[in-house]
């Protein structure tokens, strides 16, 4: 296997050298932007990587994936990063969340129809889960899908549908049985071009509008767009959430991640006579943060190794909670390190790195809420990992 991986590494390095546009090196996307670089070079890179199957390296080759093992995929990712590159589709909802779920639960016809366009980076997907009255208690959702013979008729409202204003399709949880809670939910694939769909972006304090309200009024959805069994959507939906919570190796950079945090601190705060960070309290907290970040990476690697390619487990709830806190702590530390220079919203007197962190600091507050709140993840950890008794006996 070592020889095989060495051969693959040499192949990947040569391929990246020949195909990755050099002008994109080090210009990885920042979370929350629609596209990292809407340029011809970016499109060329996306087309080349997807044609190779390496946009989704572990997906089956017959659907447009790379057909690689997790170990082989890691080698490819390492060579791409070594060249300053990144996966241009790796953080999309179709790749991270819906695609793996479809590969598990979809019919062959559904896979043939939807997986190849995702693997080619041709279509955008959004998530129709939360509603104004169904957030952490997602199973209380009320968006209805009525059986009308050859199709479902969908009526209702979703909220926090990230990227809905750009999406081509929506994977959506709907109620198909009003007499049961969890067992009355189904999972539908909805074409966002269908008549009766209205999308309204929600402007956030960070200045961006990644989230939307989405309204469905008499939207017709063909029966073949049901994923999994009728009224079996809760199981499918929970599995998708595990993929969402899984910390992806293809995650785009966060503001300032191109430089080590201790380097930024040394420049902004200064060093003492011993070459240490001049502020001892900041030095302590910075060290603790870097240790936590390293431990998170090691735990991610261990969870991936223990899965043996079987996909994410309940451990994703641990990774989701820890990574949210680690990223929030990073933004807080950067804000403190920059001092007054880190409080800007715009203007030439602030560095681009500091301005990006201001937005990350604000938008990152949501990370302990989306994909299942911090408290909900603690409940999952208690029940699914620690085996503690459920005090209320609720399904979930």
Helices and strands as residue ranges (DSSP letters): H 2-19, G 22-24, H 40-52, G 54-56, G 61-63, H 70-82, H 93-93, I 94-98, H 99-105, H 108-119, E 125-128, G 138-140, E 144-147, E 151-159, E 169-175, G 182-184, E 185-191, E 197-202, E 211-222, G 223-225, E 226-227, H 233-245, H 261-269, H 280-307, H 315-338, G 339-342, H 352-363, G 364-368, H 374-380, I 381-385
